[in-house]
C-alpha cells in the first residue's frame, strides 16, 4: 500500500521493564499507538488503545509494563 508521507513505521513488543529508545531528528514528530498491554512513554503511562502525539522531543523511551505489551511508532517528517 503506498503511503504518500515521509514516515518510518516501527513496531515493538516489550515485557515488563524491557526498554527501547528511538531518537527523533530535529524537525521530526511521532505518533505512538499502544496496540496491546501497557507501556510507559517518556515517563507517561499508556494503555491499550491510547495514542500519543510527540513534538519537540529528541528521543522516545518506551518501557514495558506487564507482559507482551505492543506499540506502533510512526516517525513523521
Biopython code that builds the backbone (N, CA, C, O; Angstrom):
import numpy as np
from Bio.PDB.StructureBuilder import StructureBuilder

atoms = [
    (1, "UNK", "N", (0.842, -1.151, 0.000)),
    (1, "UNK", "CA", (0.000, 0.000, 0.000)),
    (1, "UNK", "C", (0.900, 1.231, 0.000)),
    (1, "UNK", "O", (1.755, 1.354, 0.877)),
    (2, "UNK", "N", (0.737, 2.132, -0.943)),
    (2, "UNK", "CA", (1.542, 3.348, -0.968)),
    (2, "UNK", "C", (1.127, 4.317, 0.148)),
    (2, "UNK", "O", (-0.057, 4.491, 0.438)),
    (3, "UNK", "N", (2.124, 4.929, 0.750)),
    (3, "UNK", "CA", (1.903, 5.969, 1.754)),
    (3, "UNK", "C", (2.604, 7.219, 1.245)),
    (3, "UNK", "O", (3.823, 7.226, 1.074)),
    (4, "UNK", "N", (1.845, 8.267, 1.005)),
    (4, "UNK", "CA", (2.400, 9.496, 0.457)),
    (4, "UNK", "C", (2.777, 10.440, 1.593)),
    (4, "UNK", "O", (2.189, 11.509, 1.761)),
    (5, "UNK", "N", (3.780, 10.013, 2.372)),
    (5, "UNK", "CA", (4.221, 10.748, 3.550)),
    (5, "UNK", "C", (5.648, 10.314, 3.865)),
    (5, "UNK", "O", (6.018, 9.163, 3.632)),
    (6, "UNK", "N", (6.437, 11.225, 4.389)),
    (6, "UNK", "CA", (7.775, 10.887, 4.862)),
    (6, "UNK", "C", (7.614, 10.247, 6.239)),
    (6, "UNK", "O", (7.563, 10.947, 7.250)),
    (7, "UNK", "N", (7.536, 8.917, 6.278)),
    (7, "UNK", "CA", (7.248, 8.216, 7.535)),
    (7, "UNK", "C", (8.077, 6.934, 7.628)),
    (7, "UNK", "O", (8.331, 6.258, 6.631)),
    (8, "UNK", "N", (8.482, 6.630, 8.841)),
    (8, "UNK", "CA", (9.053, 5.334, 9.176)),
    (8, "UNK", "C", (8.126, 4.733, 10.223)),
    (8, "UNK", "O", (7.813, 5.373, 11.227)),
    (9, "UNK", "N", (7.688, 3.498, 9.985)),
    (9, "UNK", "CA", (6.778, 2.831, 10.915)),
    (9, "UNK", "C", (7.544, 1.709, 11.606)),
    (9, "UNK", "O", (8.125, 0.838, 10.958)),
    (10, "UNK", "N", (7.528, 1.751, 12.933)),
    (10, "UNK", "CA", (8.248, 0.767, 13.737)),
    (10, "UNK", "C", (7.255, 0.056, 14.648)),
    (10, "UNK", "O", (6.257, 0.642, 15.067)),
    (11, "UNK", "N", (7.530, -1.196, 14.948)),
    (11, "UNK", "CA", (6.704, -1.954, 15.885)),
    (11, "UNK", "C", (7.614, -2.519, 16.970)),
    (11, "UNK", "O", (8.759, -2.890, 16.709)),
    (12, "UNK", "N", (7.085, -2.577, 18.192)),
    (12, "UNK", "CA", (7.860, -3.152, 19.286)),
    (12, "UNK", "C", (6.958, -3.970, 20.184)),
    (12, "UNK", "O", (5.776, -3.667, 20.343)),
    (13, "UNK", "N", (7.529, -5.015, 20.772)),
    (13, "UNK", "CA", (6.846, -5.837, 21.764)),
    (13, "UNK", "C", (7.767, -5.917, 22.971)),
    (13, "UNK", "O", (8.910, -6.360, 22.856)),
    (14, "UNK", "N", (7.275, -5.492, 24.125)),
    (14, "UNK", "CA", (8.096, -5.418, 25.325)),
    (14, "UNK", "C", (7.435, -6.148, 26.481)),
    (14, "UNK", "O", (6.222, -6.057, 26.674)),
    (15, "UNK", "N", (8.236, -6.870, 27.245)),
    (15, "UNK", "CA", (7.775, -7.445, 28.502)),
    (15, "UNK", "C", (8.083, -6.452, 29.616)),
    (15, "UNK", "O", (8.685, -5.406, 29.374)),
    (16, "UNK", "N", (7.677, -6.776, 30.812)),
    (16, "UNK", "CA", (7.851, -5.898, 31.963)),
    (16, "UNK", "C", (9.301, -5.442, 32.113)),
    (16, "UNK", "O", (10.223, -6.258, 32.139)),
    (17, "UNK", "N", (9.483, -4.139, 32.211)),
    (17, "UNK", "CA", (10.771, -3.461, 32.411)),
    (17, "UNK", "C", (11.734, -3.548, 31.227)),
    (17, "UNK", "O", (12.849, -3.035, 31.325)),
    (18, "UNK", "N", (11.353, -4.169, 30.124)),
    (18, "UNK", "CA", (12.178, -4.083, 28.918)),
    (18, "UNK", "C", (12.016, -2.682, 28.349)),
    (18, "UNK", "O", (10.942, -2.087, 28.440)),
    (19, "UNK", "N", (13.096, -2.154, 27.758)),
    (19, "UNK", "CA", (13.064, -0.796, 27.241)),
    (19, "UNK", "C", (13.597, -0.739, 25.817)),
    (19, "UNK", "O", (14.411, -1.560, 25.395)),
    (20, "UNK", "N", (13.113, 0.248, 25.105)),
    (20, "UNK", "CA", (13.627, 0.547, 23.775)),
    (20, "UNK", "C", (13.619, 2.071, 23.625)),
    (20, "UNK", "O", (12.735, 2.753, 24.144)),
    (21, "UNK", "N", (14.606, 2.586, 22.914)),
    (21, "UNK", "CA", (14.724, 4.027, 22.687)),
    (21, "UNK", "C", (14.760, 4.287, 21.188)),
    (21, "UNK", "O", (15.357, 3.524, 20.428)),
    (22, "UNK", "N", (14.118, 5.365, 20.774)),
    (22, "UNK", "CA", (14.112, 5.753, 19.366)),
    (22, "UNK", "C", (14.398, 7.251, 19.279)),
    (22, "UNK", "O", (13.593, 8.060, 19.740)),
    (23, "UNK", "N", (15.533, 7.627, 18.695)),
    (23, "UNK", "CA", (15.839, 9.055, 18.556)),
    (23, "UNK", "C", (14.983, 9.698, 17.467)),
    (23, "UNK", "O", (14.699, 9.084, 16.439)),
    (24, "UNK", "N", (14.581, 10.941, 17.710)),
    (24, "UNK", "CA", (13.862, 11.720, 16.697)),
    (24, "UNK", "C", (14.766, 12.862, 16.246)),
    (24, "UNK", "O", (15.202, 13.679, 17.057)),
    (25, "UNK", "N", (15.037, 12.909, 14.972)),
    (25, "UNK", "CA", (15.861, 14.002, 14.435)),
    (25, "UNK", "C", (15.114, 15.328, 14.565)),
    (25, "UNK", "O", (13.887, 15.357, 14.659)),
    (26, "UNK", "N", (15.861, 16.401, 14.568)),
    (26, "UNK", "CA", (15.288, 17.740, 14.649)),
    (26, "UNK", "C", (14.264, 17.936, 13.530)),
    (26, "UNK", "O", (14.521, 17.596, 12.375)),
    (27, "UNK", "N", (13.112, 18.483, 13.882)),
    (27, "UNK", "CA", (12.057, 18.737, 12.902)),
    (27, "UNK", "C", (11.117, 17.573, 12.664)),
    (27, "UNK", "O", (10.158, 17.703, 11.904)),
    (28, "UNK", "N", (11.376, 16.420, 13.307)),
    (28, "UNK", "CA", (10.505, 15.255, 13.148)),
    (28, "UNK", "C", (9.493, 15.209, 14.282)),
    (28, "UNK", "O", (9.723, 15.746, 15.365)),
    (29, "UNK", "N", (8.373, 14.560, 14.013)),
    (29, "UNK", "CA", (7.352, 14.317, 15.022)),
    (29, "UNK", "C", (7.073, 12.828, 15.047)),
    (29, "UNK", "O", (7.557, 12.079, 14.198)),
    (30, "UNK", "N", (6.287, 12.404, 16.027)),
    (30, "UNK", "CA", (5.952, 10.982, 16.108)),
    (30, "UNK", "C", (4.533, 10.813, 16.619)),
    (30, "UNK", "O", (3.984, 11.676, 17.304)),
    (31, "UNK", "N", (3.964, 9.687, 16.269)),
    (31, "UNK", "CA", (2.708, 9.221, 16.842)),
    (31, "UNK", "C", (2.989, 7.839, 17.392)),
    (31, "UNK", "O", (3.546, 6.998, 16.686)),
    (32, "UNK", "N", (2.616, 7.585, 18.634)),
    (32, "UNK", "CA", (2.789, 6.275, 19.253)),
    (32, "UNK", "C", (1.401, 5.730, 19.563)),
    (32, "UNK", "O", (0.598, 6.394, 20.219)),
    (33, "UNK", "N", (1.122, 4.521, 19.091)),
    (33, "UNK", "CA", (-0.172, 3.868, 19.308)),
    (33, "UNK", "C", (0.068, 2.574, 20.084)),
    (33, "UNK", "O", (0.837, 1.718, 19.647)),
    (34, "UNK", "N", (-0.588, 2.436, 21.232)),
    (34, "UNK", "CA", (-0.450, 1.225, 22.036)),
    (34, "UNK", "C", (-1.482, 0.211, 21.532)),
    (34, "UNK", "O", (-2.689, 0.433, 21.625)),
    (35, "UNK", "N", (-0.984, -0.893, 21.002)),
    (35, "UNK", "CA", (-1.891, -1.887, 20.416)),
    (35, "UNK", "C", (-2.241, -3.021, 21.372)),
    (35, "UNK", "O", (-3.239, -3.715, 21.180)),
    (36, "UNK", "N", (-1.406, -3.212, 22.417)),
    (36, "UNK", "CA", (-1.716, -4.243, 23.408)),
    (36, "UNK", "C", (-0.969, -3.945, 24.708)),
    (36, "UNK", "O", (0.181, -3.507, 24.688)),
    (37, "UNK", "N", (-1.629, -4.188, 25.823)),
    (37, "UNK", "CA", (-0.987, -4.061, 27.128)),
    (37, "UNK", "C", (-0.810, -2.621, 27.583)),
    (37, "UNK", "O", (-1.592, -1.740, 27.227)),
    (38, "UNK", "N", (0.240, -2.398, 28.381)),
    (38, "UNK", "CA", (0.549, -1.081, 28.917)),
    (38, "UNK", "C", (2.033, -0.798, 28.754)),
    (38, "UNK", "O", (2.878, -1.675, 28.936)),
    (39, "UNK", "N", (2.328, 0.442, 28.408)),
    (39, "UNK", "CA", (3.704, 0.898, 28.250)),
    (39, "UNK", "C", (3.860, 2.251, 28.917)),
    (39, "UNK", "O", (2.890, 2.976, 29.136)),
    (40, "UNK", "N", (5.089, 2.569, 29.230)),
    (40, "UNK", "CA", (5.427, 3.906, 29.691)),
    (40, "UNK", "C", (6.197, 4.584, 28.563)),
    (40, "UNK", "O", (7.196, 4.057, 28.073)),
    (41, "UNK", "N", (5.725, 5.749, 28.162)),
    (41, "UNK", "CA", (6.360, 6.522, 27.095)),
    (41, "UNK", "C", (6.914, 7.809, 27.713)),
    (41, "UNK", "O", (6.155, 8.686, 28.125)),
    (42, "UNK", "N", (8.234, 7.907, 27.770)),
    (42, "UNK", "CA", (8.888, 9.078, 28.368)),
    (42, "UNK", "C", (8.264, 9.423, 29.720)),
    (42, "UNK", "O", (7.999, 10.588, 30.015)),
    (43, "UNK", "N", (8.035, 8.391, 30.537)),
    (43, "UNK", "CA", (7.513, 8.592, 31.882)),
    (43, "UNK", "C", (5.998, 8.660, 31.999)),
    (43, "UNK", "O", (5.472, 8.732, 33.110)),
    (44, "UNK", "N", (5.290, 8.639, 30.882)),
    (44, "UNK", "CA", (3.824, 8.730, 30.870)),
    (44, "UNK", "C", (3.232, 7.340, 30.609)),
    (44, "UNK", "O", (3.571, 6.704, 29.611)),
    (45, "UNK", "N", (2.366, 6.873, 31.480)),
    (45, "UNK", "CA", (1.774, 5.538, 31.336)),
    (45, "UNK", "C", (0.642, 5.568, 30.308)),
    (45, "UNK", "O", (-0.246, 6.420, 30.362)),
    (46, "UNK", "N", (0.695, 4.620, 29.372)),
    (46, "UNK", "CA", (-0.332, 4.493, 28.335)),
    (46, "UNK", "C", (-0.851, 3.066, 28.315)),
    (46, "UNK", "O", (-0.116, 2.113, 28.574)),
    (47, "UNK", "N", (-2.141, 2.939, 27.998)),
    (47, "UNK", "CA", (-2.794, 1.620, 27.956)),
    (47, "UNK", "C", (-3.250, 1.289, 26.537)),
    (47, "UNK", "O", (-3.261, 2.144, 25.652)),
    (48, "UNK", "N", (-3.623, 0.033, 26.348)),
    (48, "UNK", "CA", (-4.118, -0.434, 25.053)),
    (48, "UNK", "C", (-5.156, 0.534, 24.503)),
    (48, "UNK", "O", (-6.097, 0.913, 25.201)),
    (49, "UNK", "N", (-4.979, 0.927, 23.252)),
    (49, "UNK", "CA", (-5.900, 1.854, 22.598)),
    (49, "UNK", "C", (-5.476, 3.307, 22.691)),
    (49, "UNK", "O", (-5.952, 4.139, 21.919)),
    (50, "UNK", "N", (-4.579, 3.629, 23.634)),
    (50, "UNK", "CA", (-4.101, 5.005, 23.771)),
    (50, "UNK", "C", (-3.140, 5.356, 22.641)),
    (50, "UNK", "O", (-2.444, 4.497, 22.100)),
    (51, "UNK", "N", (-3.124, 6.625, 22.305)),
    (51, "UNK", "CA", (-2.172, 7.153, 21.333)),
    (51, "UNK", "C", (-1.579, 8.432, 21.877)),
    (51, "UNK", "O", (-2.182, 9.098, 22.718)),
    (52, "UNK", "N", (-0.386, 8.777, 21.392)),
    (52, "UNK", "CA", (0.271, 9.993, 21.854)),
    (52, "UNK", "C", (0.957, 10.680, 20.684)),
    (52, "UNK", "O", (1.680, 10.050, 19.912)),
    (53, "UNK", "N", (0.719, 11.985, 20.563)),
    (53, "UNK", "CA", (1.408, 12.807, 19.559)),
    (53, "UNK", "C", (2.652, 13.401, 20.214)),
    (53, "UNK", "O", (2.580, 13.950, 21.313)),
    (54, "UNK", "N", (3.781, 13.290, 19.539)),
    (54, "UNK", "CA", (5.061, 13.736, 20.090)),
    (54, "UNK", "C", (5.652, 14.813, 19.186)),
    (54, "UNK", "O", (5.802, 14.611, 17.981)),
    (55, "UNK", "N", (5.984, 15.951, 19.775)),
    (55, "UNK", "CA", (6.694, 17.010, 19.057)),
    (55, "UNK", "C", (7.774, 17.576, 19.964)),
    (55, "UNK", "O", (7.650, 17.532, 21.188)),
    (56, "UNK", "N", (8.817, 18.099, 19.372)),
    (56, "UNK", "CA", (9.890, 18.782, 20.104)),
    (56, "UNK", "C", (10.523, 17.941, 21.199)),
    (56, "UNK", "O", (10.873, 18.469, 22.254)),
    (57, "UNK", "N", (10.676, 16.647, 20.971)),
    (57, "UNK", "CA", (11.372, 15.748, 21.893)),
    (57, "UNK", "C", (12.424, 15.005, 21.082)),
    (57, "UNK", "O", (12.135, 14.513, 19.991)),
    (58, "UNK", "N", (13.629, 14.923, 21.604)),
    (58, "UNK", "CA", (14.727, 14.309, 20.866)),
    (58, "UNK", "C", (14.757, 12.803, 20.876)),
    (58, "UNK", "O", (15.403, 12.195, 20.022)),
    (59, "UNK", "N", (14.064, 12.174, 21.835)),
    (59, "UNK", "CA", (14.112, 10.720, 21.922)),
    (59, "UNK", "C", (12.840, 10.173, 22.556)),
    (59, "UNK", "O", (12.303, 10.747, 23.503)),
    (60, "UNK", "N", (12.374, 9.060, 22.019)),
    (60, "UNK", "CA", (11.256, 8.332, 22.615)),
    (60, "UNK", "C", (11.831, 7.198, 23.454)),
    (60, "UNK", "O", (12.688, 6.447, 22.987)),
    (61, "UNK", "N", (11.364, 7.076, 24.682)),
    (61, "UNK", "CA", (11.787, 5.991, 25.566)),
    (61, "UNK", "C", (10.543, 5.197, 25.941)),
    (61, "UNK", "O", (9.655, 5.704, 26.626)),
    (62, "UNK", "N", (10.485, 3.958, 25.491)),
    (62, "UNK", "CA", (9.349, 3.071, 25.786)),
    (62, "UNK", "C", (9.798, 1.997, 26.762)),
    (62, "UNK", "O", (10.862, 1.402, 26.593)),
    (63, "UNK", "N", (8.981, 1.749, 27.792)),
    (63, "UNK", "CA", (9.260, 0.712, 28.785)),
    (63, "UNK", "C", (8.003, -0.124, 28.984)),
    (63, "UNK", "O", (6.909, 0.406, 29.179)),
    (64, "UNK", "N", (8.180, -1.431, 28.932)),
    (64, "UNK", "CA", (7.053, -2.334, 29.107)),
    (64, "UNK", "C", (6.559, -2.380, 30.537)),
    (64, "UNK", "O", (7.343, -2.329, 31.485)),
    (65, "UNK", "N", (5.253, -2.476, 30.678)),
    (65, "UNK", "CA", (4.614, -2.674, 31.981)),
    (65, "UNK", "C", (3.764, -3.931, 31.824)),
    (65, "UNK", "O", (2.794, -3.925, 31.066)),
    (66, "UNK", "N", (4.100, -4.973, 32.503)),
    (66, "UNK", "CA", (3.386, -6.236, 32.323)),
    (66, "UNK", "C", (3.992, -7.027, 31.169)),
    (66, "UNK", "O", (5.103, -6.747, 30.718)),
    (67, "UNK", "N", (3.251, -8.006, 30.710)),
    (67, "UNK", "CA", (3.762, -8.936, 29.704)),
    (67, "UNK", "C", (3.171, -8.660, 28.329)),
    (67, "UNK", "O", (2.005, -8.284, 28.209)),
    (68, "UNK", "N", (3.980, -8.849, 27.298)),
    (68, "UNK", "CA", (3.532, -8.777, 25.899)),
    (68, "UNK", "C", (2.866, -7.457, 25.524)),
    (68, "UNK", "O", (1.834, -7.463, 24.854)),
    (69, "UNK", "N", (3.424, -6.347, 25.933)),
    (69, "UNK", "CA", (2.902, -5.048, 25.519)),
    (69, "UNK", "C", (3.421, -4.721, 24.126)),
    (69, "UNK", "O", (4.578, -5.001, 23.813)),
    (70, "UNK", "N", (2.580, -4.136, 23.296)),
    (70, "UNK", "CA", (2.959, -3.825, 21.919)),
    (70, "UNK", "C", (2.614, -2.381, 21.579)),
    (70, "UNK", "O", (1.629, -1.827, 22.066)),
    (71, "UNK", "N", (3.450, -1.788, 20.732)),
    (71, "UNK", "CA", (3.190, -0.426, 20.277)),
    (71, "UNK", "C", (3.685, -0.260, 18.847)),
    (71, "UNK", "O", (4.612, -0.939, 18.404)),
    (72, "UNK", "N", (3.041, 0.659, 18.142)),
    (72, "UNK", "CA", (3.498, 1.119, 16.835)),
    (72, "UNK", "C", (3.998, 2.542, 17.006)),
    (72, "UNK", "O", (3.377, 3.354, 17.693)),
    (73, "UNK", "N", (5.125, 2.834, 16.376)),
    (73, "UNK", "CA", (5.693, 4.175, 16.400)),
    (73, "UNK", "C", (5.751, 4.676, 14.966)),
    (73, "UNK", "O", (6.339, 4.031, 14.097)),
    (74, "UNK", "N", (5.139, 5.825, 14.724)),
    (74, "UNK", "CA", (5.153, 6.460, 13.408)),
    (74, "UNK", "C", (6.075, 7.665, 13.522)),
    (74, "UNK", "O", (5.729, 8.653, 14.170)),
    (75, "UNK", "N", (7.243, 7.590, 12.900)),
    (75, "UNK", "CA", (8.225, 8.684, 12.893)),
    (75, "UNK", "C", (7.947, 9.509, 11.639)),
    (75, "UNK", "O", (8.204, 9.059, 10.522)),
    (76, "UNK", "N", (7.422, 10.715, 11.829)),
    (76, "UNK", "CA", (6.891, 11.529, 10.735)),
    (76, "UNK", "C", (7.755, 12.738, 10.431)),
    (76, "UNK", "O", (8.298, 13.375, 11.334)),
    (77, "UNK", "N", (7.878, 13.048, 9.131)),
    (77, "UNK", "CA", (8.637, 14.224, 8.695)),
    (77, "UNK", "C", (7.773, 15.412, 8.477)),
    (77, "UNK", "O", (8.269, 16.476, 8.108)),
]
sb = StructureBuilder()
sb.init_structure("model")
sb.init_model(0)
sb.init_chain("A")
sb.init_seg("    ")
for serial, (resi, resn, name, xyz) in enumerate(atoms, 1):
    if name == "N":
        sb.init_residue(resn, " ", resi, " ")
    sb.init_atom(name, np.array(xyz, "f"), 0.0, 1.0, " ", f" {name:<3s}", serial, name[0])
structure = sb.get_structure()
